[in-house]
């Protein structure tokens, strides 16, 4: 006898033997429900997380899915507690039309054969167990990046039968993890945890409400790397810019190099995190993506822009000091020239003068009418010129204050800039951490 013929006989023998262990009704119809209000329960063995793709908003999982239901039209022969049935892609009995709403792709694991089995218990309960790699679509929001917590709901239900025909729920022990699971799966960027929602969840598909068993996947981002790679260097750059306030304003090259170098470093850091994160590109077959894209400014972008503005304002402050020094030197040279020539530099009073100048009686008596006319005509012009002079004097005083040889503006900035940065940092962390926790709680509830 040929080997192929003997293998065929062995396979037929096993099929007949497995069929001898159970029996079905004579008029069994695999297209009809086992009864009214079918109860389908689920359990999930999560083997590992293959990866999280932030650009596509996908999560890849290696799982073993177990589906249980009761079909009184089929039963075990004999005293066996359970029977392993032959797996077939076209089974001879009714199977629930399981639908995973967020499923993007599913691939059954295969070694020598498909990792799938069907088991029949002595109480007419059937169980399908299948090992597969599933890719789940998860709607992610990266506005709070890197303080974001992504929550993904995965719904297991029926696409054909409504709530009155079939109900889905989790078993008493719904989730099974490897022995080294711990508090969650730790990935390079996330800590992933799984929770089942035991409430009755219903989704409307158009022909009625459908029952679903919901699995909630929570991805908590690892913040330590971002603190060391982004927040700490940018904070040090801002603190370095404050060192320019203690450098003498006359040392233009040293102070300018310090401020401009710090500013360019922050701009480069922002470009690396923000712009490159919006585009995923391939170079030497390696996909690089520094940060995910978002419709609004991300949390880390707000921080880097604020740090850049602090350094830029320190540079503007130095420009004001240089302009004040230049104006102060010009005014002092002009005053010295006037003193040398015997003249007195005119300095109009800032808020007017109360001095009364004496005039002769004949002048007053002779030009009474003309004086009233001149006063009446030149009144608005005198008020305008006086206001202009006051504004010019006020501006001159401010510029001279900024360009003071004692560095008065630098002393004020050395106290004001750190105070403003501390206030901004406290408000930044409190507001974003509070918003992150609020969104995480709202998504779970």
C-alpha positions in Angstrom: 0.0 0.0 0.0 1.3 3.5 -0.9 2.2 5.9 2.0 -0.3 8.5 0.8 -3.1 5.9 0.9 -2.2 4.8 4.4 -2.1 8.4 5.7 -5.6 9.0 4.2 -6.9 6.0 6.0 -5.4 7.1 9.3 -7.0 10.6 8.9 -10.4 9.0 8.1 -10.1 6.8 11.1 -9.5 9.8 13.4 -12.4 11.7 11.9 -14.7 8.8 12.5 -13.5 8.2 16.0 -14.0 11.9 16.9 -17.5 11.9 15.5 -18.3 8.8 17.5 -17.8 10.8 20.7 -20.7 13.2 20.1 -24.0 13.3 18.4 -26.2 16.0 16.9 -29.9 16.4 16.2 -31.2 14.8 13.0 -32.5 18.0 11.6 -29.6 20.1 12.8 -29.3 23.4 10.9 -26.1 25.3 11.4 -27.6 28.5 10.0 -30.1 28.8 12.8 -29.5 30.0 16.4 -29.2 27.3 19.1 -32.1 29.0 20.9 -33.5 32.3 22.0 -31.3 34.9 23.7 -28.0 33.1 23.1 -25.4 33.9 25.7 -21.8 34.1 24.3 -18.9 34.6 26.8 -15.3 35.5 26.0 -11.9 35.2 27.5 -8.6 36.4 26.2 -5.0 35.2 26.7 -2.7 38.1 25.8 0.7 36.6 25.0 2.5 39.8 24.1 2.3 43.2 22.4 4.0 43.1 19.0 4.2 46.9 18.7 2.5 50.3 18.8 2.5 52.4 15.6 1.7 56.0 16.5 1.7 57.2 12.9 -1.0 54.7 11.9 -2.6 54.7 15.3 -2.5 50.9 15.6 -1.7 48.3 18.2 -0.5 44.8 17.3 -1.3 42.0 19.8 -0.5 38.2 19.9 -3.5 36.7 21.6 -5.4 33.4 22.1 -9.2 34.2 21.9 -11.6 31.8 23.6 -15.3 32.0 22.7 -17.9 30.0 24.7 -21.6 29.3 24.0 -24.2 26.6 24.7 -25.8 24.5 21.9 -28.3 21.9 23.3 -28.7 20.4 19.9 -25.3 18.7 20.2 -24.1 16.5 23.1 -21.3 14.1 24.1 -21.7 10.3 23.9 -20.5 8.4 26.9 -19.0 9.6 30.2 -16.3 11.9 28.8 -16.2 15.4 30.3 -15.0 17.0 27.1 -14.2 16.1 23.5 -11.8 17.8 21.1 -13.5 18.2 17.7 -11.8 18.5 14.3 -11.1 22.1 13.3 -12.5 23.1 9.9 -12.9 26.4 8.3 -16.4 25.3 7.2 -17.7 23.7 10.4 -20.8 21.5 10.5 -22.4 23.3 13.4 -23.5 26.8 14.3 -20.7 29.3 15.3 -21.2 32.9 16.5 -20.5 35.6 14.0 -17.9 37.4 16.1 -17.1 40.9 15.0 -14.4 43.1 16.4 -15.3 46.7 15.6 -11.8 48.2 15.9 -10.1 45.3 14.1 -7.8 46.4 11.2 -6.2 43.0 10.4 -6.1 39.5 11.8 -3.7 36.7 11.0 -4.1 33.2 12.4 -0.9 31.8 13.9 0.4 28.7 12.1 3.1 26.2 12.9 2.4 22.7 11.5 -1.2 23.7 11.3 -3.5 26.6 12.3 -3.4 27.2 16.1 -7.1 26.7 16.5 -9.3 24.1 18.2 -12.9 23.3 19.0 -13.9 21.7 22.2 -17.3 20.2 23.3 -18.1 19.9 27.1 -20.5 17.5 28.7 -23.1 20.3 29.3 -23.4 21.0 25.5 -21.0 24.0 25.8 -18.8 24.6 22.8 -15.5 26.5 22.9 -13.5 27.8 20.0 -9.9 28.7 20.8 -7.8 30.5 18.2 -4.3 32.0 18.3 -3.8 35.0 16.1 -2.0 38.3 15.6 -4.5 41.1 15.6 -4.0 44.7 14.7 -6.3 47.1 16.5 -7.2 50.6 15.3 -6.9 53.0 18.2 -8.0 56.7 18.0 -5.1 58.6 19.6 -4.9 62.2 20.7 -1.3 63.6 21.0 -2.1 67.1 22.1 -0.8 66.3 25.6 2.3 64.5 24.3 4.4 63.4 26.2 2.0 63.6 29.1 -0.7 61.8 27.1 -2.5 58.6 28.2 -4.0 56.8 25.3 -7.2 54.7 25.9 -8.4 52.3 23.3 -11.8 50.5 23.5 -12.1 47.2 21.7 -15.6 45.9 21.2 -16.3 42.2 20.6 -19.9 41.6 19.3 -22.1 40.3 16.6 -22.7 42.1 13.3 -25.8 40.1 12.4 -27.8 39.4 15.5 -29.2 42.2 17.6 -29.5 42.4 21.4 -32.7 40.4 21.7 -31.1 37.4 19.9 -27.5 37.4 21.3 -25.6 38.9 24.2 -21.9 39.1 24.7 -20.1 39.3 28.0 -16.7 38.4 29.6 -16.2 35.3 31.7 -15.3 35.3 35.4 -11.6 35.1 34.5 -11.6 37.2 31.4 -8.0 38.0 30.9 -5.0 35.7 31.1 -1.4 37.0 31.0 2.1 35.5 31.0 3.7 34.8 34.3 6.2 37.7 33.8 3.4 40.3 33.1 3.7 42.2 36.4 1.9 45.6 36.4 1.7 45.7 32.6 3.6 45.2 29.4 6.5 47.5 29.3 7.5 48.8 25.9 10.2 51.3 25.1 7.7 54.1 25.0 4.6 52.8 26.9 3.3 50.8 29.8 0.3 48.9 28.5 -2.5 47.7 30.7 -5.8 45.9 30.0 -9.2 46.1 31.7 -12.5 44.5 30.8 -15.7 46.5 31.0 -18.3 44.3 32.7 -21.2 46.7 32.0 -23.8 46.0 29.2 -22.4 47.8 26.2 -24.6 48.4 23.2 -23.7 49.7 19.7 -26.2 50.7 17.1 -25.3 49.3 13.6 -28.4 50.4 11.7 -30.7 47.5 12.1 -30.8 47.7 15.9 -28.8 47.6 19.0 -26.0 45.0 19.2 -24.5 43.7 22.4 -20.7 43.9 22.8 -18.1 42.9 25.3 -15.6 45.8 25.7 -11.9 45.6 26.4 -10.1 48.8 27.4 -6.4 49.1 26.5 -4.5 51.9 28.3 -1.2 53.1 27.1 0.7 55.2 29.6 3.8 56.9 28.1 7.1 56.7 29.8 8.0 60.2 30.8 11.5 59.7 32.1 13.2 59.7 28.7 11.5 62.9 27.7 12.5 64.6 30.9 16.1 63.8 30.3 16.2 64.4 26.6 14.0 67.4 26.1 12.8 69.2 29.3 16.1 69.1 31.2 18.3 70.4 28.3 15.9 73.2 27.4 15.6 74.3 31.1 19.4 74.4 31.3 19.6 76.5 28.1 17.2 79.1 29.6 19.3 79.2 32.8 22.4 79.7 30.8 20.9 82.7 29.1 20.5 84.4 32.5 24.3 84.3 32.7 24.4 87.1 30.1 22.9 89.5 32.7 26.1 89.3 34.8 28.4 89.9 31.8 29.5 93.5 31.3 27.5 95.1 28.5 30.7 96.3 26.9 31.8 92.7 26.2 29.6 92.4 23.1 31.2 89.3 21.5 31.0 87.1 24.6 27.5 88.1 25.5 26.2 87.8 21.9 27.8 84.4 21.4 26.2 83.1 24.6 22.7 84.3 23.7 22.7 83.5 20.0 24.2 80.0 20.6 21.6 79.2 23.2 18.8 80.5 21.0 19.9 78.4 18.0 20.2 75.3 20.2 16.6 75.7 21.3 15.4 76.3 17.7 17.2 73.1 16.6 15.7 71.1 19.4 12.2 72.3 18.5 12.9 71.5 14.8 14.0 68.0 15.8 11.0 67.2 18.0 8.2 69.0 16.1 8.9 69.2 12.4 10.5 65.8 11.9 7.7 64.3 14.0 5.1 65.4 11.5 6.8 63.4 8.7 7.9 59.7 8.9 10.7 59.2 6.5 12.9 56.2 5.6 16.7 56.4 5.6 18.8 53.3 5.3 15.6 51.2 5.6 15.1 52.6 9.1 11.9 54.5 9.9 12.4 57.5 12.0 9.6 59.4 13.8 10.7 61.6 16.8 7.2 62.6 17.9 3.7 62.0 16.7 1.7 64.6 14.8 -1.3 66.4 16.2 -3.8 69.0 15.0 -2.8 71.5 17.7 0.4 72.4 19.5 1.6 69.5 21.6 2.5 69.9 25.2 6.2 69.6 24.6 6.0 72.2 21.8 4.5 74.7 24.1 7.4 74.2 26.5 10.1 74.5 23.8 8.4 77.6 22.3 8.2 79.2 25.7 11.9 78.5 26.5 12.9 79.9 23.1 10.9 83.1 23.9 12.6 83.5 27.2 16.0 83.4 25.5 14.9 85.7 22.7 13.6 88.2 25.3 17.0 88.1 27.0 18.6 88.9 23.6 16.1 91.8 23.1 17.0 93.1 26.6 20.7 93.2 25.6 19.8 95.1 22.4 17.9 97.7 24.6 21.0 98.0 26.9 23.3 98.6 23.9 21.0 101.2 22.5 20.8 102.9 25.8 24.6 102.9 26.2 25.0 104.4 22.7 22.4 107.2 23.5 23.9 107.8 26.9 27.4 108.3 25.3 26.0 110.6 22.6 24.2 112.8 25.2 27.3 113.0 27.4 29.5 114.1 24.5 27.0 116.8 23.5 26.8 118.0 27.1 30.6 118.2 27.3 30.8 120.2 24.0 28.2 122.6 25.3 30.0 123.1 28.6 33.2 123.7 26.8 31.7 126.4 24.5 30.0 128.2 27.4 26.5 127.1 26.5 24.1 125.3 28.7 22.2 122.3 27.4 18.6 122.9 27.4 16.6 120.3 29.4 12.9 121.2 29.3 11.1 120.3 32.4 9.3 117.0 32.4 6.0 118.2 33.9 6.1 121.9 33.0 7.4 124.9 35.0 5.7 127.1 37.7 8.1 130.0 37.2 6.5 133.4 36.4 8.6 135.8 34.1 8.2 139.5 34.9 7.1 141.9 32.1 6.9 145.6 31.9 3.6 147.4 32.3 3.9 149.2 29.0 4.2 146.0 27.2 1.2 144.6 28.8 -0.9 147.8 28.3 0.2 148.3 24.7 -0.4 144.8 23.4 -3.4 143.7 25.4 -5.7 142.9 22.5 -2.9 141.3 20.4 -1.7 139.2 23.3 -5.2 137.8 23.8 -5.4 137.0 20.1 -2.0 135.3 20.1 -2.8 133.4 23.3 -6.1 132.2 21.8 -4.6 131.1 18.5 -1.5 129.5 19.9 -3.1 127.7 22.9 -3.7 124.2 21.3 -0.3 124.4 19.6 1.4 125.1 23.0 -0.4 122.2 24.6 0.6 119.8 21.8 4.2 120.9 21.9 4.3 120.5 25.7 2.9 117.0 25.5 5.5 116.1 22.8 8.3 117.4 24.9 7.1 115.5 27.9 7.0 112.2 25.9 10.5 112.9 24.5 11.9 113.5 28.0 10.2 110.4 29.4 11.6 108.3 26.5 15.1 109.8 27.1 15.0 109.1 30.8 14.0 105.4 30.1 16.8 105.0 27.5 19.3 106.6 29.8 18.1 104.3 32.6 18.6 101.3 30.4 22.1 102.4 29.3 23.2 103.2 32.8 26.9 102.4 33.4 25.9 100.6 36.6 23.8 98.0 34.6 20.5 98.8 36.3 18.4 97.0 33.7 20.6 93.9 33.9 20.1 93.8 37.6 16.3 94.0 37.3 16.3 91.4 34.5 18.5 89.0 36.6 15.7 89.0 39.2 12.7 89.2 36.9 13.5 86.6 34.3 14.0 83.7 36.8 10.8 84.7 38.7 8.8 84.7 35.5 10.2 81.3 34.4 9.4 79.7 37.7 5.8 81.0 37.6 5.5 79.7 34.0 6.9 76.3 34.9 4.5 75.8 37.9 1.5 76.8 35.8 2.6 74.6 32.9 3.0 71.4 34.9 -0.1 71.9 37.1 -2.4 72.6 34.1 -1.1 69.8 31.8 -0.9 67.1 34.5 -4.4 68.0 35.6 -5.7 67.8 32.1 -4.0 64.5 31.4 -5.5 62.9 34.5 -8.9 64.3 33.7 -8.9 62.8 30.2 -7.6 59.5 31.5 -10.5 59.3 34.0 -13.1 60.4 31.5 -12.0 57.8 29.0 -12.2 55.0 31.6 -15.6 56.1 32.8 
